[in-house]
């Protein structure tokens, strides 16, 4: 007779949690976690290139802050609308479109603003260093959320999120240097 599943995680921190979600947990994941994760990922990654390109291009942290603010809010509005208009939630079970859109939009703004805030520091090198640390923490949190709720293998999801973020970050730095003549 097979063992009954338990909701206790194994001692292996890399293994995906073994339990499949109950129906109410699945609704929570579809209606709250997935839209928030979508927004965090988009906000965290899509704003990297414009922020770091601006920092490299102008050398002025406050310019990077304003670009980051604009990119974060613009992406949040866009992602919120896209999620709200993607389906009515009836067939997919994804819940009310307005709620999903609000969650996605707010999470997108949050994901973009976390690494934008360091650019309020007047010293560019300090702002960049702190922003790098914040980006790494953001990407690791996203990976942990994916592991916890989407049951993605932890090492694989960390690798995917870090590589994706690194590619976009690298493009932003490269374009900033290119635009600045370097």
Secondary structure, DSSP 8 states (H G I E B T S, - for coil): ------SS--S-TTS--S----HHHHHHIIIIIHHHHHHHHHHHHHHHHHHHHHHHHH--HHHHHHHHHHHHHHHHHHHHHHHHHH--STTT----HHHHHHHHHHHHHHHHHHTTGGGGSS-HHHHHHHHHHHHHHHHHHHHHHHHHHH---HHHHHHHHHHHHHHHHHHHHHHHHHHTT-
